[in-house]
């Protein structure tokens, strides 16, 4: 038996694996784009809860681009929320200079709230 064969009708090549010919298929090449924490969280969510959507992006070769865009959007939303909430609650550099512990506590509270909002609106939606 031949190790490799090609179907003339479809153009798909096959390789002999044991007693069976399996198609030589591969995913399209994807550009390696660094994905931040938001994109990684969304990827895990898709992989565990929306398997069809995850596989569709993976097979089409657009997963990295999609996750990079989600990561950028989520980071922009997070930064904007933190700035707006800090401004709304009157947290300033003056407070930071006068009472560092209070500033840290209030900023941590704001960052936690902003993280929850981003998670609910973009990451786990």
N, C-alpha and C positions, 0 to 999 in steps of 0.2 A: 504494500500500500504506500502511496505517496505521502510524504510528510506535509506538504502544502498543496492545495488546489485552489482554483479560482472559478467561480460561477460566471460563465460568459454572459448570462442574461442580466444579472444584477451587478456584476463587477466586484462582488464581495469575495475576499479570500478566506480560506479556512485552513486551520492547522489541526493535524491529527493529535488528539489527546486520548491516550488509551485506545479504546475501540471506537471513539466518536470524533467527528470533525466539528470543531467549534469555530465560530466566526471570529475573525481578527478585528475586533471592535475596540475603539478607544474614545475617550472623551475629547472634545475639542480643546486645544491648548488655551489656557487662560493666563492673562497677565497677572503676575504676582503683585498685589496691591496690599500694603500693610493695613490691617483691620484693627481698630481700637476696641476698647472694652464694650462699647455700645453695640458695635457690629458683631462681636463675638457672642454677646448675650442674645442678640436677635437670631444668629445662626443656630445657637443651641435650642432656642424656642422653636424655630422652624423645624429643626431636625427631630425634635421630640413631640411636637404637637401638630405640625402641618407638613407631614412627610411629603405629600404630593407637590406642594409648592417648592419645598426644598429640592426635591429631585428634578423638578422642571427647570429651576435655575441652574442646577448642577449640570444637567445634561446639555442645556443650551449654551453653557460656557459663560454665563452672565452672573454667576453667584458672587464672585469677588467684587465686581463692579457694583452690584446691588448692595452688598454688605458695606462697602466703602461709602456709598451714598447715604445709607441709613446711619452709619457712624458719624458722618459729617453733619447730617441734619440733627441728630440727637445731641451732638456736642454743641452746636449752635443754639439749640433750644435750651439746653441746660445752662449755658453761659448767660443767655438772655434772662432766663428766669431768676438766676442767682442775682444778677445786677438789679433787676426790677424789684425783687423781694427785699434786698438789702436797702435799696433806696426808699421803698415804701415803709420799711420799719425803722428808718433813720439810723442805720448802721453806717458810721463814717470812719475815716482815718483818725479823726480826733478821738473817737471812742477807743479805737485800737491803741492809740498812744496812752490814753488815760487809764483804761482798764482792759488789759489784754485777755484776761480770763473770760470776762463777760462777752467780749468781742468774739472769741473763739467759740464759746457756747452758742451764741446767737447765729454765727455763720455756719456752724455745724448743723444747726436746726434747719436753716435755710437750704443748705446743700442736700440734706436728707429729704426735705419736702420736694425740692426740684428733681431729685433722682426718682422719687415716686411718680411724679407727674410725667417725666420722660418715659419711664418704664410703662406706665399705663397708656400713654398716648401713642408711642412709637414702637417700643421694643416688644411688648407682649400683646399687641393689638392685631 
